Structure formats: structure tokens, C-alpha cells
Amino acid sequence: MRLSEVLLMPWRSTHRATRWFVSGLFVVCVLGAIAAGWFGRDHLWWPLSTGIYCIGAAFVWAFWLPTGMLLAIDARKLRLPGMQRAIHAGMLLYGLLTIAVPTLVLGMLGAKAPLVAVLAALAVAGGLGFALLPRWCAMLMGFVPALNIGLRHLFQFPSLLDPRWLVWGALAAAALLVVDVLRWRQLLRSDADNELGFGSAMVLQYRRQGAMGNWNGLQQLDSGQLIRQRPDWMQPRADLRRTGPQFTVRTLRVALGGWYLPKTLAGHLRAAAPVLLPILLAIPVMALVFASNRQPGLSSASLIGFGAGLLWALLFGSLMLTAMTSVLLRQRWQRNNAELPLLALLPGLGDAPHVRRSLLRAALTSPVTAQLLVLGTVLVAALIAAHYRHMSGLSLLLVALPQLAVAGAMVAQVLCTLGGRKLPTWGEWLVYTPLLVLFFVSTFIPITTLGRHPWQYANLVQGWLSVAWVVMAVVLLWLGRRGWQALLRRPHPFLASA
């Protein structure tokens, strides 16, 4: 076993795009940690710097290095013990480097080295646990901070600067590492590679879905595999009434499948269970937080925070809706199988213009309606904030623009897919990376204008954001026009894209 084999282990077990994305995020976090340490003026610079570094480290150990688990499973099946030893040695080596390097560097600069080491170990163990434990555990991790707030009167957890925290953090890191090792051995020795559903490890999804290595969705699970992942009580129930030659739009929705499939009320609830269950779980958790706040001001602040969290969930939901719509249609139009040509044989479709109109109605009506509902909800919340917190008209506009842009990007993607003129991968990165940045910045900046002491540069930043949104609107209009013209030139829309 050579050192080069150990060092190259994560590079050989991960898609190239995943390596670029995760390593880029890690570099950004390292630079952020350096900036926090450089500009920090008080004794609290090192907790902030360590926290930023730990975010990047946790991401690396959640989405990059755990892919060695997949390689280890294959090595065990192929009876290659040398490869297994190289994988285990690589995991151990990178774990030590992730913990030791920031501990030494920040320790020499005046930070408390033992605390830095424990925080880095928690990031390593937590990120690896996210990838190895069942997927429902990842959902529960999001409620840990709220539970910590709600239970602080029953269990007094020490703060980071409390000397007792070192013992508590070391015990937590050791416990997580033991759980990770046991779970690793279990996945390696069992037939877990074939598991589906919320009980399977998150790392097993990286192989099935191509992780971020094929983010356009062509290697993701097809509809049948997605259905088999869910238990029986979460299976959607289709509503096949009003389908047939007289109802071409509804029939095309059935043919498209996925979330386009018409469902009964119970079917909609079952299909939405992965989203509704975390929200229902959040209600008692937040009730516990409110009950623990004995001061009225803290309770109102917690309530405002809870409402802001729900709005953020809606915003993320709109992004996921755009991604789901784009990926599903791209899967249908770019896979070489008989499904797409068979759609052209459906009875009652009529001539080419009628087919085109029916397909666009089937593909866009439901997602655009959902996007408009999200936009309306966000605008109502913004108007309430404008009434009580004196939000300006420009801030209201910046609240609405991200939702309109996401809906426009979804329409442009659908037109490009149906027209067979999608952008190359590098072109999509150039368009949608700035869109995501503008989306999150425009959602956050209006908040800085509220209160008695608004951010002094908020108006200047909002002005530049408005200019950036004008440029983005021009790009999306060009992209949509490009797809629409390609769709018009096609003899019929059920032609596979190149």
C-alpha cells in the first residue's frame, strides 16, 4: 500500500463535478475563516474563524470523502483487501489532517487549540454521520438547535467559552465517531447497497443519483425507482378521472408521470409527506421553544424567527420545484428509450400546434401556479413587514423579483428542453450560478433595511441588485426565446433531444 494510493482515494471515488464543487466551497470557507481571523478585533475572533472552517469541513465529510464507502463496498465484493486497506487508511489520514491543520495554525495564532480540535472533530464526525446514518436522521439534525433552546431550562449545556464545554464536546465527538465506525462496518458487511427508502444511508444515494457529478438529472432515479423508495403508506394515489382523447392536457400529465401525475386528495397528502412531516415535527419543537421563553420579548422574537423560517422553507421549495420540473422533463426528452415516441401516438392530440399548446399547458400550468402561490405568500408577508417595519417600495420589489426570476428560469428551461436546444453544461453554470446568488442576496438584503438601525449601505446594494436583475431578465428572455423558436421549428415536440 503506497502513500499515493492513500492520498488519491477520494479523487478516484468521486465524480469530477462533485470534487470541483465541494473543494470550491471548502476553499471559500477557508478564505472566510482567514478573513474572520484577520479582521477580528476582539478575543472572539477564533470561535468565528473556527466555525466558518468547520462548515466547509463538515460539507467535505458529508458529500465528498464518504464516497470511499461506495468504493469499499465494491472492493469487498470483488475480494480486493488491498483496496479496502487503502480506503480505510485514506479516511484516517484525511480525518487527522482535517483536525490537526486548523488546530496547529489557529493555536499558533492565539486560539485555544483543544477547543479548535474538538470543534473540528465534531465537524468530521457530524458530516460523516450525515452520510452514513439513515436519511431520516439527517431530517432530525435540523431540529437540534431548537431543541437545545427549548430544553435549556432542564439541561444546562455549557457555552463554547465555558471550560466545561471541552469535556462535553470531546465526549460528543467520541460518541459520534464510535457511531460512525459501527455504521461503516454495518454498511460494509451487509447488503445495504440495495436498500431504498428513508432507512437507507445518504451515501448510497450518491451512487444512484450521480451525486453532483451529473447535476442535470440524466443519471438520477427514474420514476419507478423513486416510487419503490417510499413505503406503502407514502405511495401517491393517481386520479385517472377525466382522462382520454377528450382531455389531452390531463392525459399528457398522466403520461409525463412524476409529480405531474393527477392525484386524489389523499394522494397529494401522501406525495407531500416528505415535506409535511418535517413541518409537523417543527410545530411541537417550536412550541417547546416558546414555552421555554418566559419573557414576552423572547417569545415574540422566536415567533418571528419561526415565521421567517417558514418563509425560507417556501423559497427553497420554489427552487426545488424549478429543479424538479426541469429534471423530470429533461429525463423524459433525453433518454434513449421508447417512452417519448409513444407519447406521440396518444389519441386525440390533433395537429402539431394543438399538440404543442397541450404539452406546454401540461408541463407549465401546475408548476407556474405553484410558483405564483409562493410569490403571493411571500408578498403578503413582505406587505405585513412593510406596514409594521416601514419597508420601502424597492425592498418590496426585490422580494418579488427572485420568485419571478425562478418562475421565468423554469419556463425557459422547459422551452429549451422541449425545443431540443439546451445550453451546454458550462453555459448553464454561467447562467444559473449568478441567478442563485442573486436569489439569496435579494432575499436577505431587504431584511437589513428593517428596524431602527438599518444597514447604511442597504440602499446602494439594492440599487445594484436592481441593475443585476435587469441583466438577468434579459438573459432569461433570450434563453426562453431560443427554446421557443426551436420548439416551433420541430415537426412535433415528442422528439428526443441530442
Steps between C-alpha positions, in 0.01 A plus 500: 500500500667818379441850633390620154217243500386621840506867398321440169219295656240784520588621150436159348172438680325829416360663188706784359221757538455400865870547563496846343186612679590372848864603481394844378261539793770382739747755361239775541447397864876495563532849350205612712668360811820687411304823447318456832831454679666789315228757562396377846587754764395332823567170674207337319671492160607139528153347572365675188798395291478142625125487439536611138772242443288227659213573261726425205652195671156358581395545138811315379434212740132488411519503119854420384704270723213260589496384138791281608229288660365414155847405380555289813174311437610420146847399619351261753271342239793460261724360775761776478628540858786725392256756363297483821808568710590798279149642540502463879849648523392791281196574715717495813769720342258763370318500834823571687594774252155662528541521878874556541564776245251760636592406857869572439447813290237665721679384815817680393294814435361507853187284483422233758639197320303232694170671421593536133590130485169396658298724265682362196444144626128573539491631142671183372283262702179692432557524126590132474198407713274701269617284209503162676192509724146442368354794313236569762782582744610784272148645523512492880839674513337825394300516823799463733557879545131559576494211748810642665317830551181334622669265746754740643300537824506123552852429376759772544741454211817707545587766244802477274711729718407310817790276615251214548414502128831334412404184689146500361618559144770234520248243625254594223771473233615163636142369505440615142824341382404167662159516330666579166742206530224255594275626218790474253559137597128425474469648150818328388396152616130508412312521171417864571602599147154388383303679772241760405286745692562723801669218689790485254823691547533835328832394345323225303299770321822654366555200275140469383454870432851574380538740797587836344700331228207512262292784634285519191313193620564248222640240740247558774248242606215446260138521613473128576803507728375812675167330566670189639702715740186599690313279744147396408327763715687776310415372152299759300155401377432602139173664395427375147160664463455734203781341298484384141484652150261776615738615776839521333668723762407275791594191299842647426548566872435132567749407228766735635470340843696611802348792684294586189281193562143606598431378853214474742503713817641206694752449222619861526542463877694176456723652232564807717583291808880556475435876517206501742656270759792736584256792525270304732802401707608864517171609663549320836870588493425871460222473761765369737721795412216748565415333831862525611509877433354654811554854378238635255765664286687178449182314409406758239852490361481122480162526326644743246792266447265206450301696241820603324606136497173397336547770235851375431356149468256634240783666309705182501186316393467724196859423403438128543183528291699657217765229525242218513315629195817552297656166595185294440441638151868475412499135604202434275643684199863388516484131583523261209197280556156445354303710751525831316404375150200321652367834629463614139258211442251606767151534345338840471815713490409670170738696277844630597390842638232336715750243628745777583239703691375195688850392598594849620181518706572159650863585574459855632152554646553322832856619574429860399187502717701369793768765442237775495354371828845517658546850357166608646587361843839672502345830388236484773774446759701786349198734505442419866866577567469821295201610707655435840870543420484770229647307207564707187353434158839398361533240774156363414605477136815309594288257702284425194775490236669176618172309479419643158851415380475141626168457320649654186803271518269202531302603190823562305637159600180325393500676161866415439440136592191459282672686215815288526729803545625484855817686590824307548587421860749786532237740360244387756752558777564852365127580501367328811787560743451881485124440517536306826731765644256777408211295639648463847654847519176668388308301758738600779582865425143640554515364856797728571280807431261419786523618858621819661858457384495383137819415318646821361595347164168320446359752250821499294508120488130487408564735210776278364281195551228661291748550215617139533140377482443696180801324345376163626153566356655568158696173520191299598293661223772411248512145632122459484480651150775262387309198625165624364636552149658153506168351613315672213744354246438143615244293306362382835630543856548129580850482352787399725763767556858439399 
